[in-house]
Amino acid sequence: MQLQVMNSPFNQEQADLLNRLLPTLTESQKVWLTGYLAASQSIAATTGTEQQLVAPTAAPSVAPVVEQTISKEVTILYGSQTGNAQGLAENAGKTLEGRGFDVTVASMNDFKPNNLKKLHNLLIVVSTHGEGDPPDNALSFHEFLHGRRAPKLENLRYSVLSLGDSSYEFFCQTGKEFDQKLEELGGTRLNDRVDCDLDFDEPAAEWLEGVIAGLSQAQAGGTEAVLPTTAVAQETDTVYSRTNPFRAEVLENINLNGRGSNKETRHLELSLEGSGLTFEPGDSLGVYPENDPTLVDRLINELNLNPTEEVQINKQGESRSVKEALTTNFEITVLTKALLEKASAFLKNNDLKELLANDEKVKEYIDGRDMLDLVSDFGPWNGSAQDFISILRKLPSRLYSIASSLSANEEEVHLTIGAVRYEAHGRERNGVCSILCADRLQPGDTLPVYIQHNQNFKLPENPDTPIIMVGPGTGIAPFRSFIQEREEQGAEGKSWLFFGDQHFVTDFLYQTEWQNWLKDGVLTRMDVAFSRDTDEKVYVQNRMLENSKELFEWLQEGAAFYICGDEKKMAHDVHNTLLDIIEKEGGMSREDAEKYLSDMQQQKRYQRDVY
């Protein structure tokens, strides 16, 4: 729509300027402008749309501000398992402080639920873990909000940023639950909930701009407009980050398993020299992998595309060849229902349409299949190379628990990576990153990496605090970091490690190091379980039960308990075993044992790094 001088408060020169500007603005720029105009006392409050900007309406009168001295106070609560939600929450806090707001950023675990009714502006940043579950540090707050004690929140303005992975059935479920419950309790949205997939930077930025617009509109007439800064707060203090990874040189790449093992576990040592990157025990390293070139070639052939054809890979217009894009930029090994729906527009296959009409059949089909299967089963592809690229999501990074201490290995980071190989639907399948590391990565090569800080998996502040660590298989990684760090500190606190794998002879990861630490007293005790060495399979939870009395004594002395590894089975079994031990040795009811463990979690004495 063209702005006309005859029916607007603008003169001809202003109208010409606006008519040139408005069509060039992006959606995020319009949102930003909306918030600024709403907050500015020099301009009458508007709704911020182009349509209403051009309408010849008189400036509306500003409603009297109800007692809202809190209107500049914003509380941001995060629920985070790996650190992404925490990083976004902290970034939002810095940005809002730069706009003149009084911001409190806290983990849900550290927030007193009874204070909820005192809040007027609440932002929730939360990830979804496992099969639609809240992350560990959001459990108690989630339970409170969905319980009978949750207060009415008619005075609350809120917004939710939800993180998830669309390859899972319950995508962003925790964020959806928070959003719905806050509405049911009477809250009013500052901005609609935004659900982010693995590539969350752009939608998270747009959500924050919408929040700022909502907060600014709420303040219009009550406070002076706050001129926004153009700089966005950085996730870390370093040049390198998730969006600008550092290319780390491979120093060592060793198979930790002995000859004849059913497993292949790679020990990777990378150089961080010149990066400025730092980390603490418990943090993770993000690695951006490349797809298997053989799989890429087969997919291009199946699609009947020209591998050298240029395609656009992002909104900024950057282009690469089809082969380069499918190798380094886009995910081709995971199927989702949303992806099948997008692909169906170009596959024109009735069998695919019938499949999409049945959710259970979709779940069955996508399990263990990839893009090559999809195109082979329902092709031919009736679209361009750009059409194909447009339906794919970006190739996500992989997070690995860091297996070294920076104090003990200056300017290095070590990883423990299990090679993933399996057969499904008549084809050999490989883990994208693990097999890159196992088969194609040599010393001297480089990997794009970044540090993922994780405040939810940390050594106790007091080095005299006893620690109990449970880490079967590659779950041993962070505990190698813990013990290296404690050795460097000269820590006096006791330490107890439970480790398990298949065979003692071939699968005892870092065996010599653990034996040396036991000999030197850096590690107080170690119990191992090798499940395939005996007729009856023995796991780490069995070793815990065998030592239940002493384990509970350590807990009573204030020991911190850590679990790292597979969530679906191992972590679940260890959790229940720990409850059994507390119940038995503490002479408690199951309910009291659960409260005991919940209190440990609240005190940061029960922490999990599970996947």
Secondary structure, DSSP 8 states (H G I E B T S, - for coil): ----GGGSSS-HHHHHHHHHHGGG--HHHHHHHHHHHHH-TTS------HHHHHS-----------S-GGGGEEEEEEE-SSSHHHHHHHHHHHHHHHTT-EEEEEEGGGS-GGGGGG-SEEEEEEE-BTTTB--GGGHHHHHHHTSTT----TT-EEEEEEE--TTSTTTTHHHHHHHHHHHHTT-EESS--EEE-S--HHHHHHHHHHHHHHHHHHHTTTS------S----SSSSS-BTTB-EEEEEEEEEE-S-TT-S--EEEEEEE-TTT-----TT-EEEE-----HHHHHHHHHHHT--TT-EEE-STT--EEEHHHHHHHTB--S---HHHHHHHHHHH--HHHHHHHT-HHHHHHHHTT--HHHHHHHH----S-HHHHHHH--B---EEEEB-S-TTTSTTEEEEEEE--EEEETTEEEE-HHHHIIIII--TT-EEEEEEE--TTS---SSTTS-EEEE--GGGGHHHHHHHHHHHHHT--S-EEEEEEES-HHHH-TTHHHHHHHHHHTSS-EEEEEETTSSSS---HHHHHHHTHHHHHHHHHTT-EEEEEE-IIIIIHHHHHHHHHHHHHHTT--HHHHHHHHHHHHHTT-EEEEE-
